[in-house]
Amino acid sequence: LRDVGVPMAASGTPYAVRPGTVLTGRGTPYQVFTPFSRGWREHGAEPPVPRPPTLRWRRTVGSEGLDAGLVEHGRSFGAVGEAAAKERWAEFLDDGLDRYDELRDRPDLDGTSRLAVHLKHGEIHPRTLLADIADRGANTEGARVFVTELAWREFYADVLWHRPDSAWGDLRDDLAGLHYDTGTAVDDLVDAWRQGRTGFPFVDAGMRQLLETGWMHNRVRMVTASFLVKDLHVWWPVGARHFLDHLVDGDLASNNHGWQWVAGTGTDASPYFRVFNPVSQGKRFDPDGAYVRRWVPELAHLPGARAHEPWRYDEGYAGGYPSRIVDHDEERKDALDRYEQARGRR
């Protein structure tokens, strides 16, 4: 634009409320989500500006410069663009919003909005979502939880706005002395994690879904992140970079602060001692093993919840699935020991 004499003036925000706007009564940033979300809801969001009827977009840019990998992931993920975003939102508003609170943690079911990629690329605005929910008069638990998830997105953007150094560094220094593993041996374990070959079916299903589609269910994102940080004892930016390399909805603020939430170096009040058990998480949120069998074909022969524990059955490894690369119980204890040692160094 500058080359042809057209100045660009930035205006607006891709968030319902501009980051940096919602502050405490003392004029300071919120450090914890729950009080931020109350302030965010009380502040409210402006309704979308009507599109001028005479506005026409001029299409002069081809797709040659687009990242080929992102385009390919986008195709495998589904239709992209404003029309696709509006269509997906209309479907979810009618058929998914009211039960969102019940189904959102089930990766074996289509219980999420799948709007993150559209929000990421500006194909739909959160103000549109909030306005449509208000117009609908939706007061179900599903609608409330969905708005809360939008608030999480806004909270992480607000945290990053106030603390840009937290993009690739710990937001809090409580665990500054925590020992992480490095070297060739752990590099091999991290490669197994990236490839979805850890021997833990729920983890591997998520990592393979990410590689194949450029997307991963949020519940599984937490479990796979916990496995890297707590079971393999690797600093969270290693995983955060891998996610951003592959996620079509990869958002710096949400992704990296979500990783810190798991790692215990971010905004969460009960941090490092939360260690997700990849087996119990799988059995709870993928009770019939359908999600695992979809993404880990080596376990397709195991019915029901057996797919989560192939080591318990004689035929468990008949499909060539790899053995577990670590003992979760031992690594959990190790993680907690490291946490206590780090606290002692403060």
N, C-alpha and C positions, 0 to 999 in steps of 0.2 A: 504493500500500500504506500509506504513511504517513497518508493522508487517512482511511483506515478503521481506523487503530490497529494496523496490522501492521508491526512493524519488519523491515527487511531486513538480513541478515547475509551478507556476501560470503564465500565459501569456495571452495576449489579453484582451478583454473587451466585455461585452455583449451589448455595445453601439457602434454607428457608430464612435463617437469621444470619447476618454477616458475622463471621468469626471475630471475636474481640468485643462484641456488643453486650453479651450477657455477663454481668459482673455481680459480685456480692454487694451487700449494703455498704461495705467499706470501699467499694470501687476496685476490688482486686479480683483476679481470675478465680474461677472455681477449680478446686483440686480434685473433687470427687463427683462422680456422675449424678447420683440421686439429687443433690441440691441443685446442680446445674440444670437437670431436666425440669425441675420445678420452675426455676427461673426462666428457662427457655419456653415452657408452656405459657407462663404468665405473660411473657413478652409478646407472644403471638407472632404470626407471619403475615406479611402483606399478601393479598390475593394476587394471582397472576395478572399481568397486564394484557388486556385483549390484543390479539394480533391485528394490526391494521389491515383492513380488507384489500387494500391496494398493494400490499407488500408482495414482491415476487423475488425469489432468490435467483441469482445469476449463476449458472453452472458453467464454470470455465476451467475447473481443476480436475485433472484425471486422477486415476488411482495409482499411477506409476510410482509415486513417492511413498506410498503407504508401506508399512512394515508387512512383509509377506507372511510372516509367522502370525501376526495379529489378525490379519485378514482371514487366514486359514482357520485359526481358532474361532474367530467370529462366525464363520460359516458352520463350523461343527457345533457351536453353542446354540445357534438359532438365528432367526432374522434380526437384522440390525437396522437402525434408522428411527426417525421420529414416528413414522406410521406404525412400525413394529412395536415401538415402546408404548404408544397409545393403545394399540390392540391388546398387548399383554396386560397393561394396567386395567383395561376394561374387563378382561376375562377374570383377572384376580379379584377385582372389586366385586364382581357378581358371584364368583364361585369359590374364592379362597380366603377372602379377608376375615369372614366371621369365624372360621375355624383355624386361623393362623396360629393362635396360641396353642392349639392342640397338636398341630402337624408340623410346625416349623423345625422341630428338632429331629425329625425322621428323614434321614437321607434316602431311605428306600421308597419314600412317597414324594409326590409332587406337591409339597406343602409350603414352599416359599414363593415369594413374588417373582423371583428372577429379574428384578428391576435394577440390581446393582450395576450391571454393565451399562444400562441405559442412563442411569444417573451419572456414572463415571464419565461418559462421553457426551453429556449434555443433551441427550435425546429426549429427556423428560425432566421436569424440574420438581424438586420436593414441594414447592408451593402449590403446584398442580395437584399433587397427591393429597396434601393436607386440605386443600379447598374442596376437592371431590369427596373426601371422607366427611367433612363438615356439612356439605350440601346433602349428602346422603343421610345425615343424622345418625351415623354409625356409632353406637355406644356399647358395642359388644366387647367382650374381653379380647377377642381377636384384633379388633380395630385398635384398642388401647395398646396392646403389645406391639402392633405394627408401628404405631406412632412413636413408641418408646425406642424401637430400633432405629427409626429416623433420627431420634434425639441422640443416640449413641454416635451416629455418623457426624452429627453437628458438634458433639462434645469433643470428639477426637480432632476435628478440624480446628476447634477453638484452642485445644491444648497445643497443637502444632503452631498455631498463629502466635501464641504467647511464648512458646518455647521451641523455636525452629531447630535448636540444637538437639532436640529429642527425636529428630527424624532418624538419625543413625547412631544415637548415643542414649544411654539410660536416662530416663526422665528423673528418676530418684537414685541417689547414691547409696541407699541402704545396703545394697549388695555389692558395693565397689570392690570388696575383698574376696568375692566368690571365685573359686578356682574352676576354670573351664578346661576341658581337654583339647589338645591340639596335637598335630603330628600325623604321620602316615597312617597309623592304625585307625585313628578316629576319622580320618579322611575317607577311608574305605567304608566305614559305617555310615558316614553321611551320604556317600554315593549310593549305598543300598537304600537309604531313606528316600533319596531323590527319585530313584528308579521304582520304588514301591516293591522292594524285595527285603523287607525287614523280618519277615516271618510272622508278623502280627497282621492278620487279615484286614481288620478295620483300618489300620494305618495304611496298609498297602493299597487298599481299594481307593482311599482318598487321594493318595499320591498318583496313582495311575489315572484316576478321573481327571486330575489336574493336567497331567501331561497330554492326555488325549483330547480334552475339551477346552482347556483353558479356564476351568471353573471347578470349584470344590464346595460342597455343602459346608455351611458355617460351623455346625457341630463338629464335623470331621476336621475342619481347619484347627479347631482348638485341640483336638486329640493328637493330630499329627504334629502340631507345634509343641505340645507338651512332651511328646516322645523325643523330639530332637533336643529340647532344652533339659529335660529332667532325666530321660533314660540314657541319652548319649552325651549329656553334659557339654553341650555346644552353645556358645553365645548366640542369642536370638537373631542378630543381623544376618547370620549365615542363612537361616531359613527365610527371613523376610525378603532377602534379595532373590532367592529361588522363587518364592511366590510371585513377586513383582515381575520376574522374567516370564512368567507363564499365565498369570491371571488376566483375563480380558476385562475384569472389573477391578484390577489392581489399583487401589487408591493409597497413596503414600501415608496419609494420616490414619486412616482406618486400619490398613494392613500393619503398619509398624507399631502403632499403639496397641493393636490387638495382640501382637506378638509379645509386647511388654506386659500386657495384662496377664498372659500365660506365664511369662518368665518371672514376674514378681518385681520388675523394675519400673513399672508404670504407675497407673492411677489406682489400681486395685488396693483395697485395704487389707486383704488377707492373702498375701502374695505367694511366696515361693513354696510353702508347704502344701499347696494344692497340687497334687500329681494325678493326672488322669490315668486311670487303668484302661489300657486299650482293649482289653477283653471284656470287662464289665460294661464299658461304654458301648461297645459293639452290640452286646447282647441286649442292652437296654434300649438302644435307639435303632437297631436293625434286628429286631427279635426273631425274624424268620430267616435271616442271613441273605435276603434277596439282594441287598446292596453289595455285599461282598461277592456273591456269585456273579453279579453282573460285571464287576471290574476285575475280578481275579478268577479267570476261567480255570485255573489249576484246581480250584476248589468247587467247581460246578457239580461234582459228583457227591458232595456232602449235603444232605438235606437239612433244612431248618437251621437251628442255632449251632449245629455241629460245625458249620463253616467257620465259626469264630475260634474253634479250638481243634485244629486238625491233629495236633500232637496227642490227643486223647483217644484216637481211633486208629485201628490197624490199617485201614485204607486211607488214612488222612493225607498221606503224601504220595498217593498213587498217581496224581496228576502232575507231579514234578514241582510242587510248591516248596520254596526254600525253608529251612529250619530257622528258628528264632536266632537273631544275631546277638541278643542280650537276654539276661534274666531280669524281667521287670521288677520283681520283688527286691532283688539285690540292688538294682539301680535306684529304686525308690529310696531305699535306706541310705544309699550313698549320697543321693541328692539332699536328703534331709540332714545328713551329717555335714555336708558342705555348707548348707544354709546356717547351721548352728555355728560352725567355725567362722563364717563370714560375719555373723552378728557379734561374735566374740572379739573380732578385730576392730569393731567400731570404736 
